[in-house]
């Protein structure tokens, strides 16, 4: 049986979701799950809740908890990194500063996005320090990057530590099922290919019961999208911005590709309030209401269920698979149950032609006891490869260069790449102000 | 529904096997199967037999027959090339000549093998002329190379016609199931990877119910192989030669890798009669008894069933899937039923590191409505890559150069590469004598 170490297990919502999926995977019964977090109280709370859940499900699991990462890694077969260093407050603080300097949501990968450079810096440091521990303590373990930045993390770590068994996870590609449902197709009968880089993935192949499904999508757009758009929320996966991108590129943006979660690419649709209104976009509200408030509501819900030990956890969180890819991945490898899954790995065999071979791609992989084996995709239309290079690869490369060099000049260049930067002065002013945030002491020192 | 064109359908054994598999694949019911052969009598005979079979199976198929290849290709979705130009006699004639010149079975890819250079020449010409017809008449069709040489054919055609939808087929990898059965494992519970080039594939990953199965193989070798070898036939898949190759390289030869069907690689085990006896090898007998006599017996059996219309064909050829990959391939693509299959395609994304990117490899592929998508393999041990380059890639490259140039000098070089060639004089004498065969007029003209 497998030992799974969850780093950042204090996120009860995340841990419970994993445990639920394990309980729904009979072949993983008997596994050891080690909950690790530096916050003892959150750890205890998530641990107790999950323990109750496994008991209610009548599934035998060995649940452990520790604040000692190295202890958690000892003997691990899978290490899931789910931690976000420093929580959400400094993300919001950084955005407040950036907005004062003229930055907007929209194509801003490293400023007005939850992969802001001041967030990513600590995330990359954490990713790398866990990597080093793994290579020392459990070098055969699979390192599963769930925390962002997946694109930068996979690229950086797999390049620097080619011996590492590493994969990045994102549920964004599940968005294709939501698209199918909206246009009236049973998601169980679609097949598809959605290649790209993380948070920049495009539906290039789409079939329903074996037939090309793009004509069905086109008909829906022609006949029904107007009524749909009338009633849909802002930042909708099938809203006017998504349809415009489809019209422009001939392939459909999936998941966070054009969404706030991926940085609301591109900037064009967010030029000003009027334009955003036209495209029914409101990233500010999305982050506020869906992301932060939604997350807080989840935490509150978890807290209540935790405190109320007279009711079953299962009554509040019924045993339905989360459709997150982590547990199916673990089962495929640990129990040699081969399956094709969408994962984030290095493009080392040109799976998506045009993306550099040493950069991350999000592609279908054959996952089994052998490990993770990339599947060659049909690739992206040339214009999108160019935008991927311009708006994803280039800034991430600069970011990684800055991370390696500790040179402030590189960080300035990174901010200069942001679509809202109009002058070096503006970029430097933003940087100065953000680096003053009290929680960024380590970063200030690195870029001294 | 699909239209499948079988070029060389006069091989009743082959055609019946395909039709049987189609009848066992409900989603292909209603398909059109066009039987094409230049031999009208063989065509008629195979066609009638298959028609009887489909009727008995109560499966609706539209069976057509024609001696006009272009007619058969018209509207085809899949073109299966199964023809062998000139039949077997000139193969035997060539071998008789070669043996007089000192050639032996054993690592002789282009002389003492059914891919002899004088056979391959006409095969490549046929492959290419069918290719050109396909590109003109049914450019969207999948071209399925079943005839040998698959390695040279896939390499040559896909390089020269990159727009072609092409895959090479070989059932050799099924040999892993026979290996599993002999060592006492249920083939339904094994998983494996067997990468390489056609007829040079090696079991590098092997699991039984999720656990590494090599220790089981090792134990079988330790405890039971001696008794097995006592009773096994010559040229056995688990005979002393195979075990010696496993011992030498640490991975197990599968299918025709060390077998007469793949050219009895390498020459070492065939140095002389004594050595062959030691390794329980007798390729001469294998070709005579198993290949030619076995094939003739099959033809005779088919003839009898054809003539006896009072009995059901099905009584003699029960409806059991052949385990040949062609019909599962067609179903996967035509009906968008994704499956992972072992196929022969170009190594264009470095699926087997070390094999040139523009050379054929035999690898697992993800086959679906999208088409054929190679899966990155873990590759072969370095020594085997070197032997693949030396004994497969290099001679095939010379052969293709000769085919392109029409220069006899290149053909001499090809024969010079044969492990049994001791002098240029010997090579030239062999060439001279073989090119005198009456049936090789076209080849003589090409290399004039």
Boltz contact constraints between the chains, C-beta under 6 A:
constraints:
  - contact:
      token1: [A, 191]
      token2: [B, 336]
      max_distance: 6.0
  - contact:
      token1: [A, 193]
      token2: [B, 370]
      max_distance: 6.0
  - contact:
      token1: [A, 205]
      token2: [B, 370]
      max_distance: 6.0
  - contact:
      token1: [A, 207]
      token2: [B, 336]
      max_distance: 6.0
  - contact:
      token1: [A, 207]
      token2: [B, 369]
      max_distance: 6.0
  - contact:
      token1: [A, 210]
      token2: [B, 335]
      max_distance: 6.0
  - contact:
      token1: [A, 210]
      token2: [B, 336]
      max_distance: 6.0
  - contact:
      token1: [A, 210]
      token2: [B, 369]
      max_distance: 6.0
  - contact:
      token1: [A, 335]
      token2: [B, 210]
      max_distance: 6.0
  - contact:
      token1: [A, 336]
      token2: [B, 191]
      max_distance: 6.0
  - contact:
      token1: [A, 336]
      token2: [B, 207]
      max_distance: 6.0
  - contact:
      token1: [A, 336]
      token2: [B, 210]
      max_distance: 6.0
  - contact:
      token1: [A, 349]
      token2: [B, 349]
      max_distance: 6.0
  - contact:
      token1: [A, 349]
      token2: [B, 350]
      max_distance: 6.0
  - contact:
      token1: [A, 349]
      token2: [B, 376]
      max_distance: 6.0
  - contact:
      token1: [A, 350]
      token2: [B, 349]
      max_distance: 6.0
  - contact:
      token1: [A, 366]
      token2: [B, 375]
      max_distance: 6.0
  - contact:
      token1: [A, 369]
      token2: [B, 191]
      max_distance: 6.0
  - contact:
      token1: [A, 369]
      token2: [B, 207]
      max_distance: 6.0
  - contact:
      token1: [A, 370]
      token2: [B, 193]
      max_distance: 6.0
  - contact:
      token1: [A, 370]
      token2: [B, 205]
      max_distance: 6.0
  - contact:
      token1: [A, 373]
      token2: [B, 375]
      max_distance: 6.0
  - contact:
      token1: [A, 373]
      token2: [B, 376]
      max_distance: 6.0
  - contact:
      token1: [A, 374]
      token2: [B, 376]
      max_distance: 6.0
  - contact:
      token1: [A, 375]
      token2: [B, 366]
      max_distance: 6.0
  - contact:
      token1: [A, 375]
      token2: [B, 373]
      max_distance: 6.0
  - contact:
      token1: [A, 375]
      token2: [B, 375]
      max_distance: 6.0
  - contact:
      token1: [A, 376]
      token2: [B, 349]
      max_distance: 6.0
  - contact:
      token1: [A, 376]
      token2: [B, 373]
      max_distance: 6.0
  - contact:
      token1: [A, 376]
      token2: [B, 374]
      max_distance: 6.0
